[in-house]
Amino acid sequence: MNQPTLPEPIAAYFAADRQNPAAVARCFTAQATVKDEGKTHTGIDAIKAWKAAASTQYSYTTEPFALLQQNGQHIVSGRVAGNFPGSPVDLQYRFRLERGLIASLEITA
């Protein structure tokens, strides 16, 4: 799959994903929200804790393969493969950017 050219904060998110929860959190605004698996995580500390928990629970890789801009959002489709039930799975990551950082992210199947 060819990787799309992602805006800088989104590219930084995927580059830091899994390896460094603190680096992931730095991609977000102070009051950012992440919605994933039916839960909402608000603020840098909550986002860092969310990513750390996901990274501890599963070993996985994410490969973005499509990018669409719609209603002020960047929608990235990515294939996630790892040691979790149902792997691999294609997920949608809906990013809203603000001042060069991620203001919100919603991850859905």
N, C-alpha and C positions, 0 to 999 in steps of 0.2 A: 504494500500500500504506500502511496505517496503521501507524505505529511504535508498538510496545508501550511502556508505562511501565517503564523499566528501573531496577533498584537503582543507587544513586549510583556505586559503583565501576565497574559495567559500563557505565553511560552515559558516564562519564569515559573509559573505554577506547575506546569507539567514537568519541567526540568527538575524542580525540587521535590515533586511528589514522591512519596515513599521513603526517600533517603533522609529527609531533614524536615521534620514538622515545624521547626522555628523558621526555616527559610520559606516554607509554604505560607506561614502566617504573615510574613513580611510582604507578601504579594497583595495583601488586603488593606483596606482603609480601617481606621480605628473602630468604626461602628458597623463594619461589614457583617453580612449574614451568609451562612451556608446552610442550605436545606439538603439533607441526605438521609435516606432510609427512614423517612417520616419524622425526623427530628430537625429542629432549627438551632443553630449554634451562632451566637451573636458576640462580636468583639474578638480581638486578637487572641486573648488567652483561651477562649472557648474554641476558636478555630484551631489553635495549636493542639489543644487537648483532643479534639475530634480527630485530627490527622494522626497524632501519636497513637491513639487507640486503634485506628484502622490499620496503621502500619505494623502494630504489634500483633494484631489478631490474624492478619493474612499477609502472605507474600504474593505480590502481584506486580504486573507491569501494565502501563496504559500507553496505547499508541493512537494518537489522534489521526483521523483519516478524512475528515470533512469539516468545513467551516462555512457557516451561513450567518448573515447579518439580518436581523428582523426585529422591528419595533424597539430599536435602541439596544438590542442584546446581540452578543456574539454567541452563536450556538455551535459548539464543537461536538462532533460525534467521535467517540473513541472506543477502541476495542480493549477491554480489560481482561487479562488472563492471569490466572494464579491458582492458589490452593484453596479456593472457596467453592461452595456448591454452585453448580451451573456454569462454571468457567468453560470457555470464555463467554463474555457477554458484551454486547454493544450498548454503551450508555450515551446519553446526551448531557452535556455540561452547558448550562445557560449562564453566561457571564454578563454582568452589567459593570461597565468600567466607569471610574470617576477620578479625574485628576491623575491619570497614569497608574491607578491601582484598581484592584477588584473591589467593587462595592457590594456585589452580591453574586452568589453562585448557587444554582439549583441543579442537583444531579438526579436524573431519572432514567429509567430503563426504556 
